[in-house]
Amino acid sequence: MSPQPDEPPPEAGKLPTGRLARTARVGGLVTGQGLRWAGMRTANRVRTPERAAAAQNERTAALVNQLVDQLGQMRGAAMKVGQIISMVEFDGLDEDEQDELQRKLAALRDDIPPVPFAKLEKLMREEFGGPLERVFSDFDERAFAAASIGQVHRATTVDGDDVVVKIQYPGVAEAVETDLRNATLLLPLVKRLAPGLDSKGLLAELRERIGEELDYELEAQHQRRIERLMRGHPFVLVPRVYTDLSTRRVLVSEYVEGERFEAVRRAEEAERDRYGEIVFRFFFGLLYRDLIALGDPHPGNYLLRDDGGVCFLDFGLVRDVGADRVAAERAIALAARDREPAALKAALIAGGYLPVDRADAVDPDWALRLMRKAIKWYAVPGQRRFSPENRRDRHRERADRERADGERADGERRAAAKLQVNQFTLPPESILIRRMHGIVGIVLGQLRAGADWGAIAAEYLHGAPPATPLGQAEAEFFARRGPRAGVGVTAAG
């Protein structure tokens, strides 16, 4: 949910909910890209292996970019599908291109024009069973924030409480249902981009999660639950929900004052580091301590308060995670940390990332290098500062290694790596976990935040002692609270 600037943008026109129009956009994308892909495959028959590989990588990047562009411009489930797809590791898409997709999605998500208030007012009258004056003494018609399925306005209740009112766009439920049906059209494209992916399982998980996100009563339950878990926390705040004023399409919660993300990005290094650590602790703690995966850690959903704490908003995309899933994630991180190839491969199989019938095709040492590259930032202790310079240095080092190995060896290595990458899949129940890890990392990069992320994560992953003063304060808070329902089991590290 992205806060709008002080001067609200022009209001959007009619929300495109027509089934034929939305289906035509997706269908046209699938048909056009299918023809281009077939043309590339035909041309590759007469190209050298190196030229063929380069052409396929270019076609992959173009396809993913167009896919995310088209879906990102459609409110509703289409945007969510685009956001999820952008988190998949596609064969032929390098880190720079993956980062560019994330920046593009962030820009789309942050630049959503609000729906005219008259349409929202009609919906709210239906939900409240009467005029707004019966519920609110004052209601700001200017949108305070906007997102893919709803927007937020400030208001004052008849009892004088300052609140924010999240209102679902009229017609968005119908658009989402159309989008979810149309998502089946995308399966051939997704399968082409990531052959090992269980695309049908991915779609089923998206359908369930996004369908739940339309029910604001369910979101209110998520928010109340997490607010109770965090009530009195030394540096985390979750706004209180007004249950009596919330409905299936309207969610009312307390208004919290705070600095938005862009202001924090301009702050001094120490403040950015502290803020980044709080963000990290909130999402990793909920997952590995409380078995709750929050799938939308978008920075527009945080507010820095005057007391140094951070308020977290938006609990629509939530999944309860089983203890077995969390144990598998811990085992993967532990094996990567300790450089144990055999243990890592066993953990990947147990966690469903590497199907048993494909496991023999994957070299354990290669898998260890792959996973350490992907999760080292939080799995392996060591002081690290996120910055664009660090990323450029990593790209430069990789390019130097490839040149040193020679073009022939590089081509052979790429072919072998491609074969092994295609053996992996993404368990549907892990989608929000991977999304959370990825976006938190992106947020820390935007903050240029520094810390020993591996030592902090070890508190949640392996039951390690607090690594920082914030960790000590949090440990004392939960020690005072005592055992709580839904708390994850601490792994031995």
Helices and strands as residue ranges (DSSP letters): E 2-3, H 19-44, H 49-72, H 77-85, H 95-110, H 117-128, G 132-134, E 136-139, E 145-146, E 150-157, E 162-168, H 172-182, G 183-186, H 187-193, H 199-213, H 216-230, E 236-237, G 243-245, E 250-254, H 261-265, H 269-288, E 292-294, G 299-301, E 302-304, E 310-312, E 318-320, H 323-337, H 341-350, G 356-361, H 364-379, E 384-385, H 388-405, H 407-421, G 428-430, H 431-447, E 450-451, H 453-462, H 469-481
